[in-house]
Structures are given as C-alpha cells and as structure tokens.
C-alpha cells in the first residue's frame, strides 16, 4: 500500500487557481485584446550617485534606442519613448497579452551639481545607462591636514 501525503490546503489552492482562471477569462472577453496590448506602462528606473557622477539606469527591453528621447531641461531629466505592439502576429491568434505597450514619459529632478553638457548615454542588453558627471566644484575634495611640531 502506497503512502500518500495529506495536504489539507491542496483543494483550497486548486479552487483559487480555478477561480483566477475563470475571472481572467471572463474579464478578457469584455476587453478587446488590442486595448490590453496598448495599455500604458512605465519603465523601471534606478538612480544613484557616486563621488563623480549621477547615474540613471532604465529598463527598456524591446525598444529601439532610436525611439527613445533623453533631454535635460530646467534642472530636470526627461525620458520619453514608446514600446510598439508587434503587429506581425494576428491579434486573434494571441492567447495572452501580459506585456505592456505604448508611450511613456518620465521626469526626474537633477541636483544643481550635474554638468548636463557632458552627459553620456549607453544602451546595452535592454538597459539605458545615463551618466551625468558632476561639476568640478561639486566633487568632493580631500584637504590634507598638516601637523604642527609645537
């Protein structure tokens, strides 16, 4: 005789999965898949500061760098672009559309210490990295302490 492990919450989890499937199927019938495919999205961004730079990293997978605009204006950094819906596959053949598409605009205030004229941008593996160097006067300076012999 085989020993079967008793899991008291198995039916609860199975019921919840069935309910989630039913809910998702019902909701998807009320919305056109093209509407779901073009919902707005906002790319994730990390911003950090080093002794010499302010660095912004934005996740932009599947976006051609030519479709992204980066500009500094009035002390703010603006990031604008669009992830276009792939029209190669007929929409009625999609089983699920979970990725978000559409245009986005983000803005971030910059510290006054940033020298925007020397900013650099690099796009690699779907991540846009903006490096904004600080002005010389804003960089930390080490002051040597002299010891008196008195």
C-alpha positions in Angstrom: 0.0 0.0 0.0 1.4 3.4 -1.0 1.7 6.2 1.5 0.0 9.4 0.3 1.0 12.7 1.9 -2.0 14.6 3.1 -2.0 18.3 2.2 -5.0 20.0 3.8 -4.8 23.2 1.7 -4.4 21.5 -1.7 -8.1 21.8 -2.6 -8.1 25.5 -1.5 -5.2 26.3 -3.7 -6.7 24.3 -6.6 -10.0 26.2 -6.1 -8.2 29.5 -6.1 -6.4 28.7 -9.3 -9.7 27.7 -10.9 -11.3 31.0 -9.7 -8.4 33.0 -11.0 -8.6 31.3 -14.4 -12.4 31.9 -14.6 -12.0 35.6 -13.6 -9.2 36.2 -16.2 -11.2 34.5 -19.0 -14.3 36.5 -18.1 -12.6 39.8 -17.9 -10.7 39.2 -21.2 -14.0 38.7 -23.0 -15.1 42.2 -22.1 -12.0 43.8 -23.4 -10.6 43.8 -26.9 -7.0 42.3 -26.9 -5.8 45.3 -28.8 -6.9 47.6 -26.0 -5.0 45.4 -23.5 -1.9 45.4 -25.7 -1.7 49.2 -25.8 -2.1 49.9 -22.1 0.3 52.4 -20.6 3.5 51.4 -18.9 6.3 52.9 -17.1 9.9 51.6 -17.3 11.6 50.8 -14.1 14.4 53.2 -13.2 17.3 53.2 -10.7 19.1 56.4 -9.9 22.3 56.6 -7.8 25.1 58.9 -7.1 28.8 58.4 -6.9 31.6 60.8 -6.0 31.9 61.9 -9.6 28.5 61.2 -11.3 24.8 60.8 -11.1 23.8 57.6 -12.9 20.3 56.6 -14.1 19.6 53.1 -15.4 16.3 52.5 -17.1 14.9 49.1 -18.2 13.8 49.5 -21.8 13.7 45.9 -23.2 12.5 45.6 -26.8 12.8 49.3 -27.5 14.9 50.6 -30.4 17.2 53.3 -28.9 16.2 55.5 -31.8 12.7 55.6 -30.3 13.9 57.0 -27.0 14.5 60.7 -26.3 16.6 61.9 -23.4 16.9 65.6 -22.6 17.8 67.9 -19.7 15.8 71.0 -19.3 15.2 73.4 -16.4 17.1 71.2 -13.9 15.1 68.0 -14.8 16.0 64.9 -16.9 13.2 63.8 -19.3 13.0 60.3 -20.6 10.5 59.7 -23.4 9.8 56.7 -25.7 7.5 54.1 -26.9 7.3 50.3 -27.0 5.3 49.4 -30.1 2.9 46.5 -30.2 4.1 43.8 -32.6 1.6 43.6 -35.4 3.3 40.7 -37.2 1.2 38.2 -35.3 -2.6 38.5 -36.0 -4.3 39.7 -32.8 -6.8 36.9 -32.8 -4.0 34.4 -32.5 -2.8 35.7 -29.2 -3.6 33.5 -26.2 -2.4 36.1 -23.6 -1.0 39.6 -23.7 0.7 40.5 -20.4 3.5 42.8 -21.5 2.6 46.5 -21.6 3.0 48.6 -24.7 2.6 52.3 -25.5 4.4 55.5 -25.0 5.9 56.7 -21.7 7.3 60.0 -20.3 9.3 60.2 -17.1 11.0 63.2 -15.5 13.5 63.4 -12.7 14.8 66.4 -10.9 18.6 66.7 -11.1 20.9 68.2 -8.5 22.4 71.6 -9.5 25.8 70.0 -9.3 25.3 68.0 -12.5 27.0 69.1 -15.7 24.4 68.2 -18.3 26.6 69.2 -21.3 28.9 66.2 -20.5 26.2 63.6 -20.1 26.7 60.2 -21.8 24.1 57.6 -22.7 24.7 53.9 -23.4 22.1 51.2 -24.4 23.1 47.6 -23.7 21.0 44.5 -23.2 17.8 46.5 -22.9 19.1 48.8 -20.2 19.7 52.5 -20.9 22.5 53.9 -18.7 22.8 57.7 -18.4 25.9 59.0 -16.8 25.7 62.7 -15.7 29.1 63.9 -14.4 29.2 66.4 -11.6 30.8 69.8 -12.0 34.3 70.1 -10.6 33.3 72.4 -7.8 30.7 69.8 -6.6 33.1 66.9 -6.5 34.5 66.1 -3.0 37.9 67.4 -2.2 40.4 66.0 0.2 42.1 68.5 2.4 45.5 67.5 3.7 45.9 68.1 7.4 49.4 69.4 8.4 50.7 68.5 11.8 52.4 71.3 13.7 55.5 70.4 15.7 54.8 72.6 18.7 
